[in-house]
Amino acid sequence: MNLKHRLNFYFLESNKHIEKLKKAKEVLNQFYPFSIDTLEELDENQKDKLDVLIFRFSKFQDLIGEKIFRYYFEFSGRNVEIPFIKLLTELEREGIIEIDKWKELRLIRNNIAHEYPYEEDILIDAINKVLENIDYLIEIKIKIESIVNEN
């Protein structure tokens, strides 16, 4: 499979995450900004949507960071055997990402990937940041997809 086909495969995979994220966000936006009280008030369907939001956000960000970035670099004829921070620097230079925002999203992803039963404030903050940043992740995917499809 050539690089463009592989990237298109990952774009299609990311579309599945985006669809689920948008549906979950639609249900959960009414509770934004989340608090401990609103978290406790969710019904089972809403809790399921919250699980979907957390899972899909993590999977989507992992897909972008672990697959799409590297294959995009290779597709662009650049060395993929560079430290990840250098890759991020190049992506920022191209206007695809903001490094500080990407790092913040990684921290958010790590905070939601691990449940901290006695640190609900960390979870609440992470949920709110996920809701705030879904569109940013989608924009990253769209920017890279547009560049790939132009070539």
Summary of the structure (lengths in Angstrom):
residues: 151
radius of gyration: 16.5
end to end distance: 16.6
largest distance: 51.0
contacts: 417
relative contact order: 0.16
helix: 81%
strand: 0%
